[in-house]
Amino acid sequence: MSNNKRWGVLVVEIFTYGLIGFYAVLTGVAGIHQLKENGFQVQSILFIVVSSGILGMLFIPNKDWMLVLLLLAFVLLQILAVVQGVLSNGRLTYTHHIVRFLFHCILVLLVYKFIK
């Protein structure tokens, strides 16, 4: 593999890790904001726990396990978002959940393609 290809793969790996970490931090901050605004709610705590877990998963040396655990975390976040939407708004905003699902799929594909 040439040096240019190695640098390209390294840049994409750093981008993928950074994007997942940024997403986890933003989701955790949203959970903390909900907790402060609405008081104690189980789903807010779960958002914070799952977000913290995603940040921890980025340091797992076994990339196969990291991929499986990220898949599970993204499925859990999707379920939590649906529950949160129904409980707080009384309805679902389908475009929000479709965009969120597509974003999760893109992240999983990036991990599979460039990190695994």
Phi and psi restraints in degrees (value plus and minus 20) as a CYANA .aco file:
   2 SER   PHI     -95.0   -55.0
   2 SER   PSI     143.8   183.8
   3 ASN   PHI     -81.4   -41.4
   3 ASN   PSI     -57.7   -17.7
   4 ASN   PHI     -83.6   -43.6
   4 ASN   PSI     -60.8   -20.8
   5 LYS   PHI     -86.9   -46.9
   5 LYS   PSI     -61.0   -21.0
   6 ARG   PHI     -81.5   -41.5
   6 ARG   PSI     -62.6   -22.6
   7 TRP   PHI     -85.3   -45.3
   7 TRP   PSI     -58.3   -18.3
   8 GLY   PHI     -83.4   -43.4
   8 GLY   PSI     -63.8   -23.8
   9 VAL   PHI     -85.7   -45.7
   9 VAL   PSI     -61.1   -21.1
  10 LEU   PHI     -82.2   -42.2
  10 LEU   PSI     -61.5   -21.5
  11 VAL   PHI     -84.0   -44.0
  11 VAL   PSI     -62.2   -22.2
  12 VAL   PHI     -87.3   -47.3
  12 VAL   PSI     -58.3   -18.3
  13 GLU   PHI     -82.3   -42.3
  13 GLU   PSI     -66.2   -26.2
  14 ILE   PHI     -82.5   -42.5
  14 ILE   PSI     -62.7   -22.7
  15 PHE   PHI     -80.0   -40.0
  15 PHE   PSI     -63.9   -23.9
  16 THR   PHI     -84.7   -44.7
  16 THR   PSI     -68.6   -28.6
  17 TYR   PHI     -79.3   -39.3
  17 TYR   PSI     -64.4   -24.4
  18 GLY   PHI     -83.5   -43.5
  18 GLY   PSI     -61.7   -21.7
  19 LEU   PHI     -85.3   -45.3
  19 LEU   PSI     -63.4   -23.4
  20 ILE   PHI     -86.1   -46.1
  20 ILE   PSI     -63.1   -23.1
  21 GLY   PHI     -83.1   -43.1
  21 GLY   PSI     -62.7   -22.7
  22 PHE   PHI     -83.1   -43.1
  22 PHE   PSI     -62.9   -22.9
  23 TYR   PHI     -82.3   -42.3
  23 TYR   PSI     -62.2   -22.2
  24 ALA   PHI     -85.4   -45.4
  24 ALA   PSI     -61.6   -21.6
  25 VAL   PHI     -84.7   -44.7
  25 VAL   PSI     -65.1   -25.1
  26 LEU   PHI     -82.8   -42.8
  26 LEU   PSI     -60.2   -20.2
  27 THR   PHI     -86.4   -46.4
  27 THR   PSI     -60.1   -20.1
  28 GLY   PHI     -85.1   -45.1
  28 GLY   PSI     -60.6   -20.6
  29 VAL   PHI     -84.5   -44.5
  29 VAL   PSI     -59.6   -19.6
  30 ALA   PHI     -83.1   -43.1
  30 ALA   PSI     -60.2   -20.2
  31 GLY   PHI     -83.7   -43.7
  31 GLY   PSI     -61.6   -21.6
  32 ILE   PHI     -85.3   -45.3
  32 ILE   PSI     -60.9   -20.9
  33 HIS   PHI     -82.2   -42.2
  33 HIS   PSI     -63.7   -23.7
  34 GLN   PHI     -82.1   -42.1
  34 GLN   PSI     -59.7   -19.7
  35 LEU   PHI     -83.4   -43.4
  35 LEU   PSI     -63.5   -23.5
  36 LYS   PHI     -89.8   -49.8
  36 LYS   PSI     -58.3   -18.3
  37 GLU   PHI     -96.4   -56.4
  37 GLU   PSI     -61.8   -21.8
  38 ASN   PHI    -126.2   -86.2
  38 ASN   PSI     -23.2    16.8
  39 GLY   PHI      61.5   101.5
  39 GLY   PSI    -190.6  -150.6
  40 PHE   PHI     -86.9   -46.9
  40 PHE   PSI     103.1   143.1
  41 GLN   PHI    -159.8  -119.8
  41 GLN   PSI     119.2   159.2
  42 VAL   PHI     -80.8   -40.8
  42 VAL   PSI     -62.5   -22.5
  43 GLN   PHI     -85.3   -45.3
  43 GLN   PSI     -52.2   -12.2
  44 SER   PHI     -86.1   -46.1
  44 SER   PSI     -63.0   -23.0
  45 ILE   PHI     -82.5   -42.5
  45 ILE   PSI     -61.1   -21.1
  46 LEU   PHI     -85.4   -45.4
  46 LEU   PSI     -57.7   -17.7
  47 PHE   PHI     -79.6   -39.6
  47 PHE   PSI     -63.6   -23.6
  48 ILE   PHI     -86.1   -46.1
  48 ILE   PSI     -63.3   -23.3
  49 VAL   PHI     -85.2   -45.2
  49 VAL   PSI     -66.0   -26.0
  50 VAL   PHI     -85.6   -45.6
  50 VAL   PSI     -60.5   -20.5
  51 SER   PHI     -82.5   -42.5
  51 SER   PSI     -62.6   -22.6
  52 SER   PHI     -83.6   -43.6
  52 SER   PSI     -58.5   -18.5
  53 GLY   PHI     -83.2   -43.2
  53 GLY   PSI     -60.5   -20.5
  54 ILE   PHI     -82.6   -42.6
  54 ILE   PSI     -62.7   -22.7
  55 LEU   PHI     -80.6   -40.6
  55 LEU   PSI     -60.7   -20.7
  56 GLY   PHI     -86.4   -46.4
  56 GLY   PSI     -54.5   -14.5
  57 MET   PHI     -84.6   -44.6
  57 MET   PSI     -46.1    -6.1
  58 LEU   PHI     -86.0   -46.0
  58 LEU   PSI     -36.0     4.0
  59 PHE   PHI    -121.3   -81.3
  59 PHE   PSI     -14.0    26.0
  60 ILE   PHI     -93.0   -53.0
  60 ILE   PSI     104.1   144.1
  61 PRO   PHI     -91.9   -51.9
  61 PRO   PSI     -48.8    -8.8
  62 ASN   PHI    -102.6   -62.6
  62 ASN   PSI      87.9   127.9
  63 LYS   PHI     -88.0   -48.0
  63 LYS   PSI     -49.6    -9.6
  64 ASP   PHI     -84.0   -44.0
  64 ASP   PSI     -64.3   -24.3
  65 TRP   PHI     -86.1   -46.1
  65 TRP   PSI     -59.0   -19.0
  66 MET   PHI     -80.8   -40.8
  66 MET   PSI     -62.4   -22.4
  67 LEU   PHI     -83.2   -43.2
  67 LEU   PSI     -66.1   -26.1
  68 VAL   PHI     -83.3   -43.3
  68 VAL   PSI     -65.3   -25.3
  69 LEU   PHI     -87.2   -47.2
  69 LEU   PSI     -57.0   -17.0
  70 LEU   PHI     -85.6   -45.6
  70 LEU   PSI     -59.4   -19.4
  71 LEU   PHI     -78.1   -38.1
  71 LEU   PSI     -67.6   -27.6
  72 LEU   PHI     -83.0   -43.0
  72 LEU   PSI     -61.0   -21.0
  73 ALA   PHI     -84.9   -44.9
  73 ALA   PSI     -60.8   -20.8
  74 PHE   PHI     -88.4   -48.4
  74 PHE   PSI     -57.0   -17.0
  75 VAL   PHI     -83.8   -43.8
  75 VAL   PSI     -64.1   -24.1
  76 LEU   PHI     -83.4   -43.4
  76 LEU   PSI     -61.3   -21.3
  77 LEU   PHI     -83.4   -43.4
  77 LEU   PSI     -58.4   -18.4
  78 GLN   PHI     -84.3   -44.3
  78 GLN   PSI     -64.2   -24.2
  79 ILE   PHI     -84.0   -44.0
  79 ILE   PSI     -64.4   -24.4
  80 LEU   PHI     -81.0   -41.0
  80 LEU   PSI     -59.2   -19.2
  81 ALA   PHI     -85.7   -45.7
  81 ALA   PSI     -59.6   -19.6
  82 VAL   PHI     -85.0   -45.0
  82 VAL   PSI     -66.7   -26.7
  83 VAL   PHI     -81.1   -41.1
  83 VAL   PSI     -64.3   -24.3
  84 GLN   PHI     -81.4   -41.4
  84 GLN   PSI     -62.3   -22.3
  85 GLY   PHI     -82.9   -42.9
  85 GLY   PSI     -62.2   -22.2
  86 VAL   PHI     -89.2   -49.2
  86 VAL   PSI     -63.2   -23.2
  87 LEU   PHI     -90.3   -50.3
  87 LEU   PSI     -60.5   -20.5
  88 SER   PHI    -104.9   -64.9
  88 SER   PSI     -56.8   -16.8
  89 ASN   PHI    -124.9   -84.9
  89 ASN   PSI     -36.2     3.8
  90 GLY   PHI      58.4    98.4
  90 GLY   PSI     -18.3    21.7
  91 ARG   PHI    -175.6  -135.6
  91 ARG   PSI     149.5   189.5
  92 LEU   PHI    -121.9   -81.9
  92 LEU   PSI     121.8   161.8
  93 THR   PHI    -118.8   -78.8
  93 THR   PSI      78.7   118.7
  94 TYR   PHI     -81.8   -41.8
  94 TYR   PSI     -59.2   -19.2
  95 THR   PHI     -82.9   -42.9
  95 THR   PSI     -58.4   -18.4
  96 HIS   PHI     -80.5   -40.5
  96 HIS   PSI     -65.1   -25.1
  97 HIS   PHI     -94.2   -54.2
  97 HIS   PSI     -51.9   -11.9
  98 ILE   PHI     -88.1   -48.1
  98 ILE   PSI     -64.1   -24.1
  99 VAL   PHI     -83.5   -43.5
  99 VAL   PSI     -61.9   -21.9
 100 ARG   PHI     -83.1   -43.1
 100 ARG   PSI     -62.9   -22.9
 101 PHE   PHI     -83.0   -43.0
 101 PHE   PSI     -63.9   -23.9
 102 LEU   PHI     -83.5   -43.5
 102 LEU   PSI     -58.4   -18.4
 103 PHE   PHI     -83.1   -43.1
 103 PHE   PSI     -62.6   -22.6
 104 HIS   PHI     -81.5   -41.5
 104 HIS   PSI     -61.9   -21.9
 105 CYS   PHI     -82.5   -42.5
 105 CYS   PSI     -61.8   -21.8
 106 ILE   PHI     -83.0   -43.0
 106 ILE   PSI     -63.5   -23.5
 107 LEU   PHI     -82.0   -42.0
 107 LEU   PSI     -63.3   -23.3
 108 VAL   PHI     -84.1   -44.1
 108 VAL   PSI     -61.5   -21.5
 109 LEU   PHI     -84.4   -44.4
 109 LEU   PSI     -59.3   -19.3
 110 LEU   PHI     -81.9   -41.9
 110 LEU   PSI     -63.8   -23.8
 111 VAL   PHI     -83.9   -43.9
 111 VAL   PSI     -66.0   -26.0
 112 TYR   PHI     -82.5   -42.5
 112 TYR   PSI     -64.6   -24.6
 113 LYS   PHI     -96.2   -56.2
 113 LYS   PSI     -61.7   -21.7
 114 PHE   PHI    -130.3   -90.3
 114 PHE   PSI     -39.8     0.2
 115 ILE   PHI    -125.7   -85.7
 115 ILE   PSI     -58.9   -18.9
